[in-house]
Amino acid sequence: RSSDPSQVVQTSLASAFLVVCLVLHTSHGSAAQVLVFDLFLYGVVIVSSRRPTPGGVAVITLSLGMFLMSPDTARLGEYALAMPLITGASRGPTRIWLGYTALALTLLAALTIHRGRTGAFLVSALVLWAFVFLAAWIVALMFRLLEKAERISRENALTQQRLAVARELHDTVA
């Protein structure tokens, strides 16, 4: 499926974030390792759009590297956690991607606590991340519904073609 729309959306979104990371980190003088880490993380999201399940595992695993950075470091790599949902949840089993979502939100909560943020800030951060993940799920659901509608349309067209052939054959035999 080289022209899978969900794959194109995920690749485009990750590419846009890659460019934003490059611009923001270089203009704000971020540490080189933070820039390289974020660029590598979005690169993995782009490459993994073809194989969402291993890609999701890779993104979660690489995101654990954020704990090794200074807590006050600005990181745009956190947004990479939501991107595998676009292709994964639109094609794979829902229960796997629900587990991925729960794991990613737990990781983001732990990162927020790691930065020394608790209380109301933690709650507002989790609500924000929940909305980000909900948006990714909605996009994935739209792709799943579009694929189902396309499949039904193909099946209906095939049924109509078979009925036409059956009528022709009936008329010829009659």
Buried (B, 14 or more C-beta within 10 A) or exposed (E): EEEBBBBBBBBEBBBEBBEBBBEBBEEEEBEEEBBEBBBBBBBBBBEBBBEBBEBBBBBBEBBEBBEEBEEEEEBBBBBBBBBBBBBBBBBBEEEBBEEBBEBBBEBBBEBBBEBEBEEEEBEEBBEEBEEBBEEBBEBBEBBBEEBEEEEEEEEEEEEEEEEEEEEEEEEEEE
